[in-house]
C-alpha cells in the first residue's frame, strides 16, 4: 500500500503543474495574441466548465473504470493539452487544448481526493495536496526561466508537458498495484458499485451540503484569483517585471505546499474544522500585509496567504465522508469539486473584468471578502450538521 500511496502522490504533482502556468504567462500571452488583459477571465471560464463538468460526473466513471485507470488516462489528457497549448497559433486553439487539459484535471482531482478521504488519515490528504503544491510551485519557476530568457512561454509549456508524459508512464506501470488493495478498500468500492441510485437533487438536499460546497467555492475564488491575476497585480500595481512576478506567485504556491506538510502532522491532533478556521485566520494576516504601502515587499503577504490557504482545501474534502457518509462520497466529492470550480472561476471571471475596468489594487479587499465568506459558510455547515445529529 505504501508503493501505491507514492504513485498517488506523484499523480497529484502532475495535477499541480498546469494550474499555475496560465496566470504567470498571461501578461505575455495576451500581448502576443493582441488581446485585452480582461480576456483572461473568459479563458478561465473555459477551464472551469471543462474541469468542473468532468468532476460533476466523475463518480459514475470512477465506479465503472476504477481510480487507477481514470488517473492514468486523465494524466495523459493533461499532457496532450499542454503540448497543444504550446503550439497554439491563436487563443481559440489554446482554449480547445485547455478543454482537453481540464477534462483530465477534473477527473484526477475527484478520483484521488475521494480515494484518500475514504482509505487514509487526514495527514495523507494534506500531504497529497502538498504534492499538488509542489507541482504549482515548480511550474512557475520553470516558466520564469523561459520568460526571462530568449525563449518564449511556449518552451515552458513543452517542458511541463514532457514531465506530465513521464508521470503518466509511471501511473501506467503501476496499474496492477491499484488492484492489490486492503480488504476494507475492496469492500468499500464493491459496496459503492452496488448502491441504489440517488438523484443529484436528493444529495444536494442533505443538511449542510450546499453551504459546504459554497465554503470550498469561496476558498477557490481566493486561490484562483491570486493564481490567475496575482502576477498581473504585481506587474500593474507594484511595477514588478513579469519574470519576477512569476517568482512571487511561485512563492505563494510554495507557502501552500509547505503549510500542507505541517498540517499533515497537525491533523493528528487537530480536527479538519480547526485546520480550516486556523488556516483562514493566517491567510487574513497575509491579506492585510498585501494592503500595506511598502512597495513590492507587500508581496510577502502572498507567502502568508499561501501558508494559510494550505490546509483548507484538503480539510474540506477529507471531511466529506465524516460529514455526509461514505456511501455516496465519490459523487459528493465530485459535486464539491464541480461547485468549487464553478464558484471559484465565476468569481474570478467577474474580478478580471472589474479589475481591468477599475484597478487591480482592489485584489486584497476582494480576498478579505472571500475569506469572510469561507468562515461564514463553514460555521453554517457545522451548525446544520449538529442539528441533524440531534
C-alpha positions, -999 to +999 in steps of 0.1 A: +000+000+000+030+023+006+041+020-031+006+028-042+005+059-020+038+071-035+022+068-070-008+087-059+014+115-046+033+116-079+000+117-098-011+147-077+022+165-085+010+162-122-023+178-113-005+209-099+018+215-128-007+231-152-027+250-126-002+279-122+011+282-157-017+304-172-016+331-146+022+337-149+022+336-187-009+357-193+009+391-190+029+380-220+004+358-239-023+384-241+002+408-258+013+382-283-022+374-293-033+410-292-060+405-265-070+427-236-059+415-201-096+410-191-099+382-217-081+361-192-114+358-174-130+342-205-102+317-207-107+309-170-144+301-176-135+276-203-111+259-178-139+259-152-165+244-175-143+216-186-127+208-152-159+212-132-180+194-158-160+162-156-158+164-118-196+165-118-199+131-135-167+116-121-185+094-095-200+070-121-168+070-141-147+060-111-171+032-101-171+018-137-134+020-146-116+023-112-094+051-098-062+038-113-073+037-150-091+071-147-060+087-132-037+073-160-060+084-188-066+118-172-028+125-167-023+116-204-050+141-214-034+169-194+000+162-211-017+163-246-035+195-237-002+212-226+016+202-258-014+216-278-012+249-259+025+253-266+018+251-304-014+272-304-013+299-331-042+318-315-064+319-284-091+297-300-068+267-304-053+274-270-088+272-254-096+240-272-064+225-258-074+238-224-107+219-225-087+187-231-064+195-202-094+205-180-111+171-186-080+154-173-075+176-143-111+173-131-111+135-131-078+132-113-088+157-087-121+140-078-108+104-080-077+108-058-094+131-033-122+105-028-098+076-027-077+093+000-106+106+021-121+070+022-090+050+029-063+072+046-060+095+075-062+133+073-024+137+072-023+119+039-049+142+024-028+172+034+003+156+021-015+147-011-023+183-017+012+192-007+022+173-038-002+195-058+016+224-041+049+210-053+036+210-089+022+245-088+054+258-072+078+242-097+059+251-129+061+290-124+098+285-116+103+266-148+083+292-168+101+321-152+134+308-168+117+310-202+100+344-196+133+359-185+154+345-213+155+344-251+129+315-253+092+321-251+064+309-228+058+280-253+090+263-243+079+264-206+047+246-216+066+220-235+089+212-206+059+208-182+042+186-208+072+163-210+071+159-173+034+150-175+041+123-200+067+108-177+043+108-148+016+092-170+040+063-178+047+058-140+010+055-134+005+031-163+033+009-149+016+009-115-019-001-127-017-036-112-010-021-078-044-004-078-059-039-078-038-051-048-057-033-021-065-039+016-098-057+023-115-026+035-108-007+003-121-035-019-152-039+003-159-001+001-156+001-037-177-031-042-204-016-019-204+016-038-209-002-071-240-019-057-256+013-043-291+022-054-292+053-075-297+086-056-305+117-075-283+148-077-311+169-062-316+143-034-279+146-024-279+184-026-309+184-001-287+168+026-283+191+055-252+213+052-244+202+017-249+235-002-230+256+024-202+230+025-198+233-013-201+271-011-173+272+015-150+254-009-161+275-038-153+308-019-119+294-009-112+286-046-124+321-056-095+334-035-069+308-045-078+311-082-079+349-082-043+350-069-032+322-092-046+339-123-044+376-115-016+377-088+011+382-114-009+409-132-015+426-098+023+426-091+031+440-126+003+466-128+001+478-092+037+472-078+056+477-111+073+442-109+087+427-141+068+396-155+096+372-147+099+385-111+061+384-107+062+347-117+087+340-089+064+357-063+035+336-075+057+306-072+064+317-036+027+319-029+022+283-041+053+273-021+035+286+010+006+264+002+029+234-002+049+239+030+018+245+052+003+213+040+034+194+051+029+210+086-009+205+085-003+168+079+014+165+113-011+188+130-040+168+117-030+140+141-041+164+170-065+189+153-098+183+135-104+192+099-127+221+110-100+235+133-075+234+105-099+252+082-105+281+106-069+284+117-057+284+081-082+312+071-070+333+101-034+331+089-045+339+054-062+370+067-029+383+081-013+379+047-041+398+031-035+427+054+002+427+046-006+428+009-025+460+016+004+478+033+021+507+014+056+491+015+061+486-023+069+452-036+078+440-001+040+437+004+041+406-019+054+388+012+017+387+020+013+362-008+035+337+011+014+342+043-018+338+023-005+306+007+005+292+041-030+300+055-047+286+025-027+253+026-049+231+049-083+245+038-090+226+006-077+192+017-095+195+051-129+203+035-126+173+011-113+149+038-143+158+059-168+147+032-172+111+044-175+122+080-200+149+072-222+131+047-213+094+049-192+070+028-219+056+005-220+084-020-187+100-011-174+098-047-204+117-060-204+142-032-167+148-036-174+154-073-201+179-065-178+197-042-151+199-069-176+209-095-192+235-073-159+248-061-146+253-097-179+268-107-180+294-079-142+300-080-140+306-117-172+326-119-160+350-093-125+351-109-142+359-142-160+388-127-129+400-109-109+401-141-133+424-158-139+446-128-102+450-120-094+457-157-121+484-158-111+499-125-078+489-109-061+456-098-055+473-064-088+460-053-074+425-051-065+424-013-100+438-004-117+411-026-096+384-010-107+395+025-143+393+014-139+358+001-121+348+034-150+360+055-174+340+032-154+308+038-156+311+076-193+320+075-202+291+052-182+267+073-199+278+106-234+274+090-225+240+077-213+227+111-244+241+128-267+223+102-249+190+108-252+193+145-289+197+142-290+166+120-272+146+146-297+156+172 
